[in-house]
């Protein structure tokens, strides 16, 4: 009886051990299924990450190309601007030289005008003298006429 009771006890423990092992196996299967899900999600995330990185790289390369094109365009415009500025500076120098020449011409015209005023003044004086002479001659002629008329 004691053996029987020990045997029953071992059988009970054996059944409990079997149930425990079955539970562990079931838990292991669940863990394996969960592991596979996580592994699948991880692979999916890796693939999405790779895809997004490739897309980002493509976008960045496109933006870089656009930026390089803009830089080239601005470099050309900058060179054109520098040439335009040089052209304007050259034109300004030419205009300054022309202004100096014009001022010189104005000075010459002022001198000529002053000379012309002096000549005009002399001519006016001569004309006045001529008028006075003419008036004297007219007066003498009038006197001579009056003398002839009275004689």
Secondary structure, DSSP 8 states (H G I E B T S, - for coil): -HHHHHHHHHHHHHHHHHHHHHHHHHHHHHHHHHHHHHHHHHHHHHHHHHHHHHHHHHHHHHHHHHHHHHHHHHHHHHHHHHHHHHHHHHHHHHHHHHHHHHHHHHHHHHHHHHHHHHHHHHHHHHHHHHHHHHHHHHHHHHHHHHHHHH-
